[in-house]
Amino acid sequence: MRRPIISLELNELCPPLLDRWMADGTLPNFRRLHDRSQVFLTQADVETSDKLEPWIQWYSIHTGLAYAQHGVFHLTDGLRADHDDIWRTLMAAGRNVFSFASMNVRPFAAPGSLFVGDPWIENGDAFPAELNIYNRFVGHHVREYTNAEQRLSASDYAAFLRFLLTHGLSPATAWQTLRQLAAERAGPHLSYRRVAVLDALQFDVFAHYYASMRPDFASFFCNSVAHLQHSYWRHMEPEAFAVRGSEQEQARYGDAVRFGYQAMDRIIGRFLRLANRREATIVFQTALSQQPFTRHEASGGQHFHRLRDVDAFLDEHGITRRSADPTMTHQYMLTFASPAERDPARARLEEFVLEDGRAVFDFPAHETEGALYFGAQISWAADPATPILDRATGRRFPLGDILYAIDATKSGCHHPIGALWIADGEPRRHEEIVSILDIFPTMLEMLGVQPKADAERRGTSLAGRWSGGAAA
């Protein structure tokens, strides 16, 4: 029998920050994991800026296919793609699998397995279906956390709490949640720390199902550190930026990124204990990392604006669609009952301009059949009174009527180097940088599963590069 694998997909953690904070004792559990692992640096599949996105790179990891083969560009494209991924390959070989919030994964349902969609594309398709209570609640909070006008009802909170009480909520997480809420009453700016509560809740639910279902392969995805880096890198490393926060902002957020790593370190400790109970192998991976984002410093840094109520806006202006869903930050995806509805919807959105003629909304260059992606392209600190013109009707109205600014200036951007640690018990730090495409065949070999012969897959297994070979 091969050891089960727990694949920890901790999005965009940075190898240099891990090394720094392991060395000074800040991350003792990461150090424990590191010191029992084959440690690699990974190279992204594609490095051009429009494709150096986590939803593209994670899809490459999950399928073993390069972007040139799979072509999955948007966050939601993975739901409609038909490539064999790690979960389907293992299920075909008779293994039980979990995908707990892994990014851009096509849903599946099979006895003995579990699927929870990532919070940006949650679609009521969790398996077992009872997990939809959890997934819908989390998905709403992740997508609308900046929007005070989009709040869930008391009954939604009650249903979520009932679910947690019967699906693994630990006393430690309950106490952590209460401490966080109390801290926010004293200092509302501490709300950024809620991400650590979400991670702890996610671990509790994952561990509840893991103990009873005992999968052969389970993935667990977290984005909290990536979010904090995008928002607060300039507070962690102000010398790298021309635009710096006030002394008050620096005092409030200077430790935000470090806080995220420390919170994740506690989750790592819990995973180490969980893995030990089943003699499971932890595979920790990040797909990408981050670096300071300084492209717009000369113009005050990059800002983001979102629609206050996307459905109300679309309805008011006669934009017909089947659904409208927020995806990442300032972007939305519209789907349509027929392809004929798509082009008129785009044309109507293009009618909204600023007084100088600049478009309010932009559209990614890569189009998807049956869907339209758009987002507010106002990337500066705009005055809410700034006039917007609807050229279709001649009406003018203030920008603040439909859009609000996210209270953060973009500070981190993606870097193609990531981390891969395989905790086989024989520590070794490898000097070579390996491809993220090598992860798919490595995990299959560790589980004793032969992948399909496929000339498109370019990766090679890393399992033979350490003395133990495949995990016994």
N, C-alpha and C positions, 0 to 999 in steps of 0.2 A: 504494500500500500504506500502511496505517495502522501506526503504531508499536505493538508489543506493549505490554501493560500488566502491571506487577507491582504488585499491590494489597497493601500492607503493613498488615495489620490488627493494630495494636499496642494491645491492649485497655486503655482507661481511662487512658492517659497524659494528663497535665494540662497544658493550654496555659500557665498561669502558671509552672509548674515548668520547662517547656521554655524559656520566655523567660528565666527567671532563670539557668539553667545554660548556655544558649547565650551569654548576655551576659558571663558571667565566664570563658568558655573551657572549661568542663567538658565541653561536648558539641560538639566541633568538626565531627563528621560530620552531626549534626542541623543545625548551622549551614549546612554546605555544601548540604544538601538544601533547607533553608528558603530559601536565597538564590537558588535556581533554580526556585522554585515559586510558583504561585498559592496564597496562604495564606488559608484561610477558617476561621471558627469555625462549628461546627454545633450545631443544636438537636435534642434527642431528639424522637422521634415522640410519646411519651406520658411525662408527668412524674410521675404518681401513683406513690407509693413501691413498690407491688406490681408495677408494670410498668416501673419504671426499672431493668431488669435487662439485662445484656449479651446474654443469649440471646434476648431479645425485640427489643432494638434492632438487633442484627446481622441478625436475620431480616428486619426492616423494610428495612435497607440492601440486603440481598441480593435482595429481591423488588421493592423499590420500592413496597410496599404498607404502608399504615398499620396499626397494630395492630387498629383497628376493622374492617379488611378481612380480615386474615389470621388473627387470633385465636390465634396461637401463643403460649402462656403459659409452658409448662414447657420446661426445657432439652432434653427428648427429643421434644417435640411436632413439631419440624421434620422428624424422620425419617418421620413419618406424614402430614404435610401434602402437598398436591399442587399448590402454586402454582409457576408458572414463576419460577425464580430467575435470577441473572446467568449461571450456568454453563449451564443448560438453554437459555436464550435464545440464548447465543452458539453452543452446539453445533448448535442448529436452523439457525443461519446459516452453518454449515460451519466454525466456528472450533474449534481445539483448546484445551482449558482444563485448569487445575489447581485443585483445592481442597485445600490443605495445612493441615489442622487447623482450618479455618474453623468457627465455632461454629454448631451446631444445623442442619446442612445435611443434606438427604436424599441418601443415597448415589447415585452414578452410576457407570457403567462404559461406556466407549466407546473405540474404537481412537484412539490419539494423545492421550488425555486421562488424568488422574490424579486419584484421590480418596483422601484420608486423613481419616478422621473426627476430630472433636475428641476430646481425651483423656477427657472425661467420658461420652461416649456411644459409645466405640469398641465395635464389634460384629462384628469379623472380616470386614468388608465393604470393605476397602481394595481399590483397583484401581490398578496391577496387584497381584495377590494376594500377591506376595512382600513387599509393604509391611506385611502383617499382623504380621510378626515385629517390625518397628519399632513399629507402632502399639499392639500389645498390651502391649509392654514399657513404653512411655511412659505409656499409659493407666493401667496398674496403679500406677506410681509417682506419678502425679498424684493419683489417687483415694485411694491408701492411704499417702501419704508420712508421715502422722502416726502410723500404726498399726504398732508394732513386732512385732505378732503376725501380720502378713500380709506375709511376705517371699517373694520369688521364689526358685527353686532355682538351684543352680550351673549346671545345664544351660540354664536360661532366660538367664542372663547370658552363657553361652558362645555361644548361638545369636544373641543380640543383637550381641555383639562380632563374630562372623563376618559378620553382615549389614553392620555398619558398615565393616568392612575392605574389603568389595567394593562398597560403595555410597557412597563419597565421603568417608569420615573423613579429615580433614586433619591434618597434623602439628601445626598450631597448636592444634586442638581436643583432640587426644590429649594434648599437653603441658599444656593448661589443665585437663583432667580429672585428670591426675596431680598437678598443683599443688593442686587443690582437695582431693583425698583426703588429701594430705600435711598441708594446713592444718587439716583436721578432726581429724587425729590429735593435733595440738598444741592445738587449740581446738575442741571439739565444737560450740560455739555457732555456728561459722561454716558449719554445714550449710545455713543459709538461702541461701548463695551458690550452691548447686547449681543453682538455677534458671538461672543464666547458662550453665552447662555444657549443660543441656538445650537452651537456645536455640541454642548453637553447634552441637550435634549436629544439631538440626533444620535449621539452615541448610545444613550439609554435605550432608545427604540431599536436601534440596530442590535445591541447586545441581547435584548429580550428575544428577538426572533432568531438570532444566531445560536443562542443556547438551546432552543427547542428544535430548530430545523437542521442545524449542523451541516452547512453547505460545504462542498469541496472547494469552491472559489467564491469569494465575496469581495466586492469593491465598495469603498466608502469615500465619497467625495466631499470636500470642504472648500469653500471659497473665502472664508473670513479674512485670512491673512492677505490674500490678493486684494481684497477690497480696501483694507486698511493701508496697504502700500500705495495703491492708486490715489488715495485721498490724503495721506499724511506723510509721504516721504519727505516733502519739503520741510516739515517740522522736525523730522528725525535728522536731516542733513541739510540745514539751511544754507550752508556755504556753497552748495551746488546750484543754488537758484538765485535769480535776480529779484524775483517777487517773493518776499518773505512775510510771514504773518507778524502781527503785533506781538509785543511782549506777552500780553495776556493769552493770545492764541498759542504762542510757543510754550508757555507754561502748561496750558491745557492739553495740548496734543503732541508735545515733543516726545512723549514716551508711548504714543499710541501703537506704533508698529511693534515695538518691543513687547508691549502688553499682549498683542496678538500672538506673537511667537511663544510667550510664556503660557498663555491659555492653551495653545495647541500642544505645548509640551505636557500639560496635564492630561490631555486627551491621549497622547502617545503613551503615557504611563498606564492608562486604563487599557489601551490596546495590548500592551505588553502582557498584562495580567490575563486578558481574555485569550490571547494567542497561546500562552503557556498552558492554559487549562486543556487545550486540544492539541498541543504540540504543533500548532500551525506556524507557517512561515509568513512573516510580514514582508511585503514588498512595498516600500515607500517610494513614491515618485511624484514629480512636480510638473512635468511636461515642459514648462517654461520657467523663467524667473522674471525679475523686474530690475529696472534701473531708473535713475532720475529722468523725468520728462521735462525737457527745457525748450521745446520747439516754439512755444508761444510766449516765452517770458518777456520779450520786447513789447508785447501788446497787453501785458497784465496777466498772462497765464490763461490756460484754456478752462472755460466754464461750460456748464451744461444747463439746458432748459428742457422741461417736460410739460406735456399737456396736463392741465388740471383734471380734466375728465374727457378721455379720448372718445368715448361713445357719445357723450353729449355734443362734443365738437363736431363729430362726423355726422350725427343726426341733424344738427342745426343747418349744416351746409349741404345736405342731400347726398352724402357719399354712401352709396349702397355697398354693403359687404356682408359676408356670412359671419365673420368674427373679427374682433380687434383685440390684440393682446400685446402688452408691453414685453419687450425682450430685455436688452441690456441698456442701462442708464437712460438715454434720451430716445431710444428707438422703439418702434412698434411694428407689428406684423399684421397686415390685413389679409384675410382669405375671402374667397368669392365663390358664389354658387356656380358661376360659369366664367370662363376666361374672358368673355366679352365685357365683363364688368370691371376688369382690372384697369384698362387704359383710361376710361373716363374718370375713375377714382384718382389716378395719378394726375390727370390733367386738371382736375378740380383743386387738388392740393397745390399744384404749381401756381395757382392764381393768387396765393397769399405772398405778398412781398413787403419789404420795408420801403420807406419813402425814397431811398436811393436806388431802388430797383432790385436789391439783393433778395433772393428767395428766402422765405422763412423755413421751408422744409427742404431736405435733400433726400436722395435715393441712392442706395449702394449701386455700384456699377454692375454687379452680378445679379441678374434677375432670376427669379424662381417661378416656374409655371404655376399658376393658380394662387400666387401670393404676391403681396406688395410690401416691401420694407421701406419705412420712411422715418425720419427723425428731425427734430428742430436743430438747425445748423447754426444757431446763434451761439457762438463760442466765446463771447466776451461778456463782461459784467454789464448787461444791458439794463437801462432804466425801465421799470415796469410801465412808465408812461409813454415809452417809445411807440409811435403810431405804426400800425399794420394796415395795409390796404388790401382789400379783397377786390381784385380787378374784375371779377365776374359780376359784382353788384355795385361797385363803386363805394362801398361802405368802408369807413375807417374806424378803428377801435384801438384801445391801448393794448400793448403786448401782454400786460399783466392780466388782462381779462381771460386769456386762454392758456398762458404759459406761466410757469414759476421757475425760479432759479434753484438748482441744487446747491446746498450750502457746503460746497467743497470746490477747490481748484485742483484740476488734475495734476498729480505730482509724480506718479510712477507710470512707466510704460514697459512694454514687454521686452524681454531679452531672450535670445534663442537657446541659452544654456540652462539646463535644468539638473535636478538631482535624481538619482536612482540608487536606492540601497536595498539589497537583498539579504535579509537576516537569516543566513544559513548557519550561523554559529562559528564561522571561520573568517575572522575579520581580515580584510585586505582593502587597501585604497588603490584603485587602478588609475594609472596616469592617463591612459587613452580616453578620448571622448567618443562615446558610442552614439549610434543613432536611436532616436525614439522608436524606429521601426524594428529594432532588435528586441523590444520588450514583449511583443506578441509571441514570437516563437520561443522565447526564454520561458515564459510562464507555462506554455503548453508542454514543453519538455519537462519542466519541474513537476507537472501533474501527470506525466506519462501519456500524453495525448499526441498523436501524430497529426500534424496539420495537413490539409489537403495539398496536393501538389499544385502549386499556383505560380506560374512564371512571373506574375505581377508583383508578388510580395518580395521585397528586396532585403528585408532584415534577416539576420542570422542569430541563432540562439547564443546567449552569453554563458549558458550553464557549464560549458566545458572549459571556461577560462579560470575556474578555480578548482582546487584539488578535489573537492567533494563532488564535482559534477552536478548532476541533477539531485535535488534534495531527496534523501532516502526516507 
